[in-house]
Amino acid sequence: MYSLGIDVAKNKLDSCLLNPENDQRRAKTVPNTPEGFAELQDWLIRQKVPDLGQVHLILEATGVYHEAVALWFAAAGAVVSVVNPAQTKAFGQGLAVRTKTDARDSQVLARYGALINPPRWQPPPPAIRDLNALMARLDAVEADRRRERNRQEKAEAIPLPAPVAESLQQHIDFLEQEATRLQTAIQSHIDQHPDLRRDRDLLQSIPAVGEKTAQRLVAVLHGHHFTCADQVTAFLGLVPVECQSGSSLHRRPRLSKAGAPRIRAALYMAAVVATRHNPHIQALYQRLLARGKAKMAALGAAMRKLVQLAFGVLKHQQPYQANWTPVP
């Protein structure tokens, strides 16, 4: 299979086609537009590629700029992999690649695809894409509201002209109304899809999982193909990372903190509540504290346990059961 590494930028795509049989490479740069995608497909045909089913595209997750090309080629029949930029960076360092250019990055991606063969990317369903867009907009509005409130608090120390104070208050009022409208839109969107509504209600059966946390978990668990709870915790950056070597280097394990910080913040607050009101997490938290674990380490374990419970509830399509015990 041909490996096509694509370095994604806002306005262009730098691609490198690698033929694994003879290690021959070809480069092509096209605009990051549907017209550019079609041009890249025509170029692949001219390179004697039999069909797109024989092409493995490797792209890095770059905000939103990679989504259009990934969706376009996935729909056209190509195998698409969206990989973590940290992994490809480490891979390039392992190849002793020191040059940092878009063309060289596409070569590293093509080589990464040929040697590592990353898993196939599954496009999220349209309902999940819309839900993610709504939540991203809500996050932006809430961030603006926090900034304006901080400005308002600072203004209390230094008297401001009346028009400035009024402008701050009016903007805060507008942002609060907009946040309420977007939250209502998210609820309505989930209610319109029976599978999303069912899973949200199941997640809310878990003590300490509120509506907003359930909404974010629904988006994550429906937007990716996870086969076990450990994959979810790793995706959310909740796995502990150890750092020790010999007798001179020994640091405390810490969370990897990969993935989106917004859902980790929501899970942190839910875990704090769960240590008081969720029997499974409360027992785990108290057991870890009794063993001498730091509170933050115990809370990290509580966050992981909360995600595991969420995954189990949706996997078995059963509400949370306080008297449930794992099978040995």
Protein Blocks (a to p, Z undefined) as FASTA:
>chain_A
ZZddddddfkbccdddddfklopacdddddddfklmmmmmmmmmmnopablklpccdddd
ehjlmmmmmmmmmmnopacddddfklmmmmmmmnopabdcfklmmmmmmmmmmmnopadd
ddddfklmmmmmmmmmmmmmmmmmmmmmmmmmmmmmpccdfklmmmmmmmmmmmmmmmmm
mmmmmmmmmmmpmklmmmmmmmmmpghiafklmmmmmmmmmmpccfbfklmmmmnopacc
dddehjlbccddddfkgajfklmmmmmmmmmmmmmmmmklmmmmmmmmmnopafklmmmm
mmmmmmmmmmmmmmnopacdfkbccdZZ
